[in-house]
């Protein structure tokens, strides 16, 4: 490692921040760009599982809340692609790579939704898992990303309440409604357990070394379990892992997820991956005339 | 594609300063206004926005600290010691009225 890079590393490791115009080591820029790009992709793709339910929402209020949530996610994708652009990768290149399957997005958005129960479980627990990661990113060494995370975290605050409200409405409804939630939980638990990634010790995780991530994967998962498993169990719902338990020292034990399966899913081999990417490809082609018209008119 | 980066500033409530909030890309000022209203105003979170093309912003980043400027700072004055001495001279250990 050359002297300038060592100095940069010492700077970020002692809490120093980096702005868009600052010099940064190539490795830092590459890793950061890939990370924010994956986040942007995830916001964009995260729209799709929920979008399916706008026309099938059970009440007008739910339709409005769901639409607003989706609008927020699309907006967050815009904000995050903007950050990637300032790091040197144009937005069009990001969309090209997403559609070509060359870049990744979070595992949870590679799965289909089957019922309104899924909508509640996703907005409650997937968003909860995401908020834990996003709160940790408030301490990211790259200041533009940390600042935009404050905006994103504030805007996401109603999303999780909407999800929890949907779930609580269902579990205090008919047996059939309750069953929708339980069935959705049984399917979503595995991807939720995988969401924060395989455990990597902080010293071995370059993302933590560069202070892009301030929280190792396992710590995030433990925080998720500690916060949300009791909330699931107190509703009388079950989770499909017989080993899931809280030890006396406060740590949660669980059946080890199949990490190779996670890798396969985020590489585009999830149950809904192909369908979702195909949708993106199609909608991009369909709206191409809009961007061409806008740019021509503005010229 | 010719798009312009606009820096967005927002005022959160009456009396608050304009603060840098982020940036957007748009082909021109008309589209910039639409996008800024979406991203930084649709939740009722701002009372005002400023949009400034990034190239119009002049940045100053180098500040040279040649002198010890402690006289400009609150921690540059050692009042406690001198006050103790002054009180002793005035013949009292603690402050008194009159």
HADDOCK unambig.tbl for C-alpha pairs under 7 A between the chains (distance, minus, plus):
assign (segid A and resid 75 and name CA) (segid B and resid 39 and name CA) 6.60 0.50 0.50
assign (segid A and resid 82 and name CA) (segid B and resid 24 and name CA) 6.91 0.50 0.50
assign (segid A and resid 295 and name CA) (segid B and resid 27 and name CA) 6.15 0.50 0.50
assign (segid A and resid 298 and name CA) (segid B and resid 27 and name CA) 5.89 0.50 0.50
assign (segid A and resid 298 and name CA) (segid B and resid 28 and name CA) 6.19 0.50 0.50
